[in-house]
Amino acid sequence: MLKVAVLDDYQNVFHQLINTKEYEKKYKFISFNKAFQTELETIEALKDFEVLFLMRERTKISKTLIENLPKLKFIMTSGMRNQAIDLSSTKEKNIIVCGTEINPNPAAEITWLLILGLLRNIKQEVDNMFQGYWQSTIGYELKGKRLGLIGLGKIGTQVAIVGKAFGMEVSAWSENLNLSDANKLGVLPMSKEDLIKTSDIISIHIVLNENYKNLITKKEFEIMKNTSFIINTSRGEIINENDLIEALKNDEIAGAGLDVYGQEPLPQDHKLRFLPNALLLPHIGFVTVENYGKFYFQMIESLDSCTNNEPIRKIK
């Protein structure tokens, strides 16, 4: 029987979504509901496991960790990319890494929650309602505003379609922007600088790589309109957090809607938590029953394929 560690099951839902009794002759599943605080703690907790089930990029699977887990044979991660895994080390140790499919629509949906939440001051108004107040702010309409998308892939495309439905002018930029796709959607291709200068709302939907780390810094905030908003549901490292905090504190931009951060979980004393013009979510863009069900069922399916020496959805 293989011993399987289900990591970062924050909501403790693995055993609700999966009937583990069906697999009790093959696998022993043990869920971990909190993030490990140190690498040493991680090693101590996982040293006896043959399999790790990973939820996105929550736990860092470093070279040191891999070298100190002598029984580890298989890693199953949600999604087909996980930058927290040192794949060169897993290859050296002959550890098989497999992924899963992921639904793109939840991230697009949470993007619009952040946009609407910011423009209509939802957090403040909801808080005020519970305190007995009535109509304390004035919001903005979306119609006629320019939505600037950094990235026009599966998620960016869905965000663009909704933006057009709201009557917005939608523009896009990325290093590999498909002009044909942009034209079909009625999206205006722009340079990065022009998009940042002219957009009322900037929303990020690119895959993090070395070229996109610190893509948005003080330089970009200085050319943004002071009435503009920035949304990030992609990866925290794309925006320089220190520069973002200064831009928000100095009212260089109107606000930011974030679902991702450089460090997750976001520390309780992080400066972003105390800014009134920042609308923050705890990286829940992909956290849906439909996605989690798909993740966990396909992790088990992939593990079955590995134990049969025919791995599926293998990550190179």
C-alpha positions in Angstrom: 0.0 0.0 0.0 1.4 3.4 -1.0 1.3 6.2 1.5 0.0 9.4 -0.1 0.3 12.9 1.4 -2.4 15.3 0.3 -0.7 18.7 0.9 -2.2 22.1 1.6 -5.8 20.8 1.8 -6.7 24.1 3.5 -10.5 23.5 3.4 -10.1 19.8 4.4 -12.2 18.7 1.4 -10.2 15.9 -0.1 -12.0 13.2 2.0 -15.3 14.9 1.2 -14.7 14.9 -2.6 -13.1 11.5 -2.8 -14.5 8.2 -1.5 -11.2 6.9 -0.1 -12.7 3.6 0.8 -12.6 2.7 -2.9 -8.8 2.9 -2.8 -8.0 1.6 0.8 -6.4 -1.6 -0.6 -3.9 0.5 -2.7 -3.4 3.8 -1.1 -3.4 5.4 2.4 -4.3 9.0 2.1 -3.3 11.5 4.8 -4.3 15.2 4.4 -2.3 18.1 5.7 -4.5 21.2 6.2 -1.9 23.8 7.1 1.1 25.2 5.3 4.5 24.0 6.6 6.5 26.8 8.2 10.0 25.5 7.5 11.7 23.1 5.1 12.9 21.0 8.1 9.3 20.7 9.3 8.3 19.7 5.7 11.0 17.0 5.6 10.0 15.6 9.0 6.3 15.4 8.1 6.8 13.8 4.6 9.8 11.5 5.0 7.8 8.3 5.1 5.6 9.1 2.1 5.9 7.5 -1.4 3.4 9.9 -3.1 2.7 13.7 -2.8 -0.5 15.3 -4.0 0.2 19.0 -4.6 -2.4 21.8 -4.8 -0.9 24.3 -7.3 2.3 26.1 -6.0 1.6 26.1 -2.2 4.4 23.9 -0.9 7.8 24.4 -2.4 9.3 21.0 -3.6 12.9 22.0 -3.6 16.1 20.1 -4.3 16.8 19.8 -0.6 13.4 18.5 0.1 13.5 15.9 -2.6 16.9 14.7 -1.5 15.6 14.2 2.0 12.5 12.2 1.1 14.1 8.8 0.4 10.8 6.9 -0.2 9.3 9.4 -2.6 8.3 7.9 -6.0 5.5 10.0 -7.4 4.3 13.6 -7.4 0.8 14.5 -8.6 0.1 18.2 -9.0 -3.0 20.1 -9.9 -2.6 21.8 -13.3 0.1 21.0 -15.9 2.5 23.6 -14.5 3.9 24.0 -11.0 6.9 26.2 -10.7 7.3 25.2 -7.0 8.7 21.8 -8.1 12.4 21.4 -8.9 11.9 19.2 -11.9 15.6 18.7 -12.6 15.9 17.1 -9.1 12.8 14.9 -9.6 14.4 13.7 -12.9 17.7 12.9 -11.2 15.9 10.9 -8.5 13.6 9.2 -11.1 10.5 10.6 -9.4 7.6 10.7 -11.8 5.6 14.0 -11.9 2.1 14.1 -13.4 -0.4 16.9 -13.7 -4.2 17.4 -14.2 -6.5 19.5 -16.3 -7.8 22.8 -14.9 -10.9 24.8 -15.7 -10.0 28.3 -16.9 -13.4 29.9 -16.2 -13.1 30.3 -12.4 -10.1 32.6 -12.7 -12.0 34.7 -15.3 -15.0 34.8 -13.0 -13.0 35.9 -10.0 -11.4 38.6 -12.1 -14.8 40.2 -12.7 -15.6 39.9 -9.0 -12.5 42.0 -8.3 -13.2 44.5 -11.0 -16.8 45.1 -10.0 -15.8 45.0 -6.3 -13.4 47.8 -6.8 -15.4 50.0 -9.1 -18.5 49.8 -6.9 -16.7 49.9 -3.5 -18.3 46.6 -2.5 -16.1 45.8 0.5 -16.7 49.2 2.1 -20.5 49.2 1.4 -20.9 45.6 2.7 -19.0 46.5 5.8 -21.1 49.6 6.3 -24.3 47.7 5.9 -23.4 45.5 8.8 -22.6 48.6 10.9 -25.9 50.2 10.1 -24.8 52.8 7.5 -26.3 53.5 4.1 -24.8 54.6 0.7 -21.4 56.0 1.7 -19.5 55.9 -1.6 -20.0 56.6 -5.3 -19.0 53.9 -7.8 -18.0 53.9 -11.5 -19.6 52.4 -14.6 -17.8 49.9 -16.8 -19.5 50.9 -20.1 -17.1 53.1 -22.2 -14.1 52.3 -20.0 -10.9 50.8 -21.5 -10.0 47.3 -20.2 -6.3 46.5 -20.9 -5.5 42.8 -20.8 -1.9 41.6 -20.3 -2.3 38.2 -21.9 -5.0 36.9 -24.2 -5.0 33.2 -23.6 -7.8 31.0 -22.4 -8.5 33.2 -19.3 -7.8 36.5 -20.9 -10.1 35.6 -23.8 -13.0 35.0 -21.4 -12.4 38.2 -19.5 -12.3 40.1 -22.9 -15.7 38.6 -24.0 -17.3 39.8 -20.7 -15.7 43.2 -21.0 -17.1 43.6 -24.5 -20.6 42.5 -23.2 -20.3 45.3 -20.7 -19.7 47.8 -23.5 -16.1 48.3 -22.7 -13.2 49.0 -25.2 -10.8 46.1 -24.8 -7.2 46.1 -25.7 -4.4 43.6 -25.1 -0.7 43.1 -25.0 1.7 40.2 -24.4 5.0 39.1 -25.9 3.3 36.4 -28.0 -0.1 38.1 -28.6 -2.0 36.3 -31.4 -3.2 39.1 -33.6 -5.7 36.8 -35.4 -7.3 35.9 -32.1 -7.4 39.5 -31.0 -9.1 40.6 -34.3 -11.7 37.8 -33.9 -12.6 39.1 -30.4 -12.6 42.7 -31.4 -9.7 43.4 -29.1 -7.3 46.2 -30.0 -3.6 45.1 -29.9 -1.4 47.6 -28.2 2.2 48.1 -27.0 2.7 47.4 -23.3 3.4 51.1 -22.7 0.3 52.4 -24.5 -1.9 49.8 -22.8 -0.6 50.9 -19.3 -0.9 54.6 -20.1 -4.4 54.5 -21.5 -6.3 51.7 -19.7 -8.9 52.4 -17.0 -8.5 48.8 -15.8 -5.5 46.6 -16.3 -5.9 42.9 -15.8 -3.1 40.4 -15.8 -3.5 36.9 -17.5 -0.1 35.7 -18.5 1.9 32.6 -17.4 4.7 33.6 -15.1 8.2 33.1 -16.5 11.5 35.0 -16.1 10.5 37.6 -18.7 7.4 38.4 -16.8 8.8 38.7 -13.2 8.5 42.3 -12.0 6.7 43.2 -15.3 4.8 45.9 -13.4 7.1 48.2 -11.3 7.4 51.8 -10.2 8.0 52.8 -13.8 4.7 51.4 -14.9 2.7 52.8 -12.0 4.1 56.3 -12.8 2.6 56.2 -16.3 -0.8 54.7 -15.3 -3.7 57.1 -14.9 -4.3 58.0 -11.2 -7.9 56.9 -11.8 -7.0 53.4 -13.0 -7.2 50.0 -11.3 -4.9 47.0 -11.6 -6.1 43.4 -11.2 -3.9 40.3 -10.8 -5.3 36.8 -10.7 -2.2 35.3 -12.4 0.9 35.2 -10.2 2.1 37.6 -7.5 5.7 38.0 -8.8 4.4 39.7 -12.0 3.9 42.9 -10.0 6.6 44.3 -7.7 4.7 44.3 -4.4 6.8 47.0 -2.8 6.2 49.3 -5.7 2.5 48.5 -5.7 2.2 49.3 -2.0 3.8 52.7 -2.6 1.6 53.4 -5.6 -1.5 52.6 -3.5 -0.3 54.6 -0.5 0.5 57.7 -2.6 -2.8 57.4 -4.7 -0.8 57.1 -7.9 -3.5 54.6 -9.0 -7.1 54.3 -7.8 -6.9 50.7 -6.5 -5.7 47.1 -6.9 -7.6 43.8 -6.9 -5.4 40.9 -6.0 -5.9 37.1 -5.7 -2.2 36.3 -5.8 0.9 37.3 -3.9 4.6 36.9 -3.7 4.3 35.0 -0.5 1.3 32.7 0.2 -0.4 32.5 2.5 -0.1 36.3 2.8 1.4 37.1 6.2 -1.0 38.6 8.7 1.1 41.8 9.1 1.6 42.3 5.4 1.3 46.0 4.4 -1.2 45.2 1.6 -3.8 44.1 4.3 -4.0 47.6 5.7 -4.5 49.6 2.5 -8.1 50.8 1.9 -7.8 50.9 -1.9 -6.7 47.2 -2.1 -9.3 44.5 -2.5 -7.7 41.2 -1.5 -8.7 37.6 -1.9 -6.8 34.5 -0.6 -6.0 33.0 -4.0 -9.4 31.5 -4.5 -9.5 32.0 -8.3 -9.2 28.3 -9.0 -10.8 27.1 -5.7 -14.2 25.6 -6.8 -15.9 22.3 -6.3 -15.7 21.6 -10.0 -11.9 22.3 -10.2 -11.0 20.5 -6.9 -13.1 17.4 -8.0 -11.2 17.3 -11.3 -7.9 17.8 -9.6 -8.2 15.0 -7.1 -9.9 12.5 -9.3 -7.2 13.0 -12.0 -4.4 12.8 -9.5 -5.7 9.4 -8.4 -6.2 8.4 -12.1 -2.6 9.5 -12.8 -1.2 7.7 -9.8 -3.0 4.5 -11.0 -1.4 4.9 -14.4 2.0 5.3 -12.8 1.7 2.2 -10.7 0.8 0.4 -13.9 4.0 1.8 -15.5 1.9 3.8 -18.1 2.0 7.4 -16.7 -0.5 9.8 -18.1 -0.3 13.6 -18.1 3.4 13.4 -17.3 5.2 16.7 -16.8 8.6 16.8 -18.4 
